[in-house]
C-alpha cells in the first residue's frame, strides 16, 4: 500500500499518463480564485464560470501542459506540438463541455417556459390559497409546508423538477406574506440533497456502477445502509424549518388575517396578471402537469421532449391568439435565458476543468494528502474527503476517478466495498451547493438569491446533515469509524 500512495503523491494520473505537479497547482488555484470571486461578489457566476477556467487553462497552455493531450488527440508526435496547438485545443474542450450540458440547458429552457405559462394561467392558485388558509399568516406553517413538499417532490430524484414545482407553488406565498426567499432556497436544496441519495438518484447509481461485482453492493444494500441517516436528516430539516419559521414569526409576526385580508392576499397583483388567469382551465392544466411529472419520473419520454411538447400545448390551450402566445414567450423568455446561459457556462467550466487534466490532478492530490498510517480510519476519511471532493468535482469525476483508488486502498485495510461506497455518499450533504450543479442556477434565478450568500446559509445547515450521516453510519455499523 505505501507504494500506491508514493506513486499518487509524486505523480498525477490522467488517462494513464503522468502529469507534472504544475497541473495540480493550476487546478487548486483555479478553484480557489473562482470561489473567492463568486462568494465575495467580485464577479457574477456567468462571467466567473466562463472566464476563470479559460484564464487558467490558457496558463496551462503557455506552461506546455497539454503537449501529450494534443498529440494524442491529433495523432501526431509530441515533439511536433506547438504552443498554438495547445491553445487551439481549448476551443474543442469548450465545445465538448457545452455539448455535455446542452440537453440539460434545452430541457430547462422549455421547463421554465412551461411552468411560467402554468403560473400565468393560475394553475397554482388553488395550492397557494389552500396553503395561505392553512397557514393563516403563520410563517412556521408555511416553512414546514415548504420542507414537506420539497421532500415529497424530491422522491423522483430530479432536482430540476423539485425546484420548478416548489418555487412556482411557494414563491407567491412567500411574497404575499413577506417571508425571506433565502429560507425557501435553503429548505428546497437541502431536502433535495437528502432524497437525492435514493438508488435512482445520480450519486448512488454511480457508486453502484463503480463497485458493481463486489460482494454485498446492490441497490437494496446501499439503500438499507443510507435509510437511517436519511430519515434522521429529514427530521432534522423539519426542525430547521420550524426554527427558521419561528425566526420569521418574530420578524413579521403571525398575521391574523380577516376574510377580506385573506382575499386580498390571494388576489392577483395587477389587472394584467388577472387578465392572464385561466380558471376554467385549471383541471386540464393540472392533468397535463401531473402527466408530465409522472412520465418524467417513469422515464417514459426524455424530459426535453416532455417539456417541449408541454410548452406548445400549454400555449395552445390557455392562449388562443398568436399575439397572446408571442406575448407569453416574450415575457417569460428572459427568466429562461438567464438560467440557460448559466448552464452552458457551467458546461464550459466542466469541459475545460476535465479535459485539461485539472480535474484528475485535483482528485489525485486529494488522495495524496492522506498518509497510509491512517488506514484504520479509512471509512471516516472516505466520508470526510467526499465532502470537498463532491463539491469541487462533478459526481462523474469523483465517483469514476477518485472512488476506485480509495476503494482499492480501503480493501487492503479491511474495509468492504459496501462500507467504502456508503462512506463516499455521506459528503453529498454539500454537493448540491457546488457551482458545477446545473439546476441550482434555476433555483437562484427563480428566488432572486445571491449565489455566495445562499451557499453560506445553506452550508451552515448542511453541516448538520453531514454530521447526522456520519454518526448514524457509525452507530449502525455500515461505516465503521475505525478498524
Secondary structure, DSSP 8 states (H G I E B T S, - for coil): -HHHHHHHHH-EEETTEEE-HHHHHHHHHHHHHHHHHHHTTSS-HHHHHHHHHHHHHHHHHHTTTTHHHHHHHHT--GGG--HHHHHHHHHHHHHHHHHHHHHHHHHHHHHHHHHHHHHHHTTTHHHHHHHHHHHTT-HHHHHHHHHHHHHHHGGG--HHHHHHHHHHHHHHHHHHTT--HHHHHHHHHHHHHHHTTSTTSHHHHHHHHHSTTSTT-SHHHHHHHHHHHHHHHHHHHHHHHHHHHHHHHHHH------HHHHHHHHS-SSHHHHHH--GGGHHHHHHHHHHHHHHHHHTSS-HHHHHHHHHHHHHHHH--SHHHHHHHHHHHHHHHHHHHHHHHHHHHHHHHHHHTSHHHHHHHHHHHTS-GGGGGGHHHHHHHHHHHHHHHS-HHHIIIIIHHHHHHHHHHTT--HHHHHHHHHHGGGTGGGSTT-TTHHHHHHHHT--HHHHHHHHHHHHHHHHHHHHHHHHHHTSS-S--
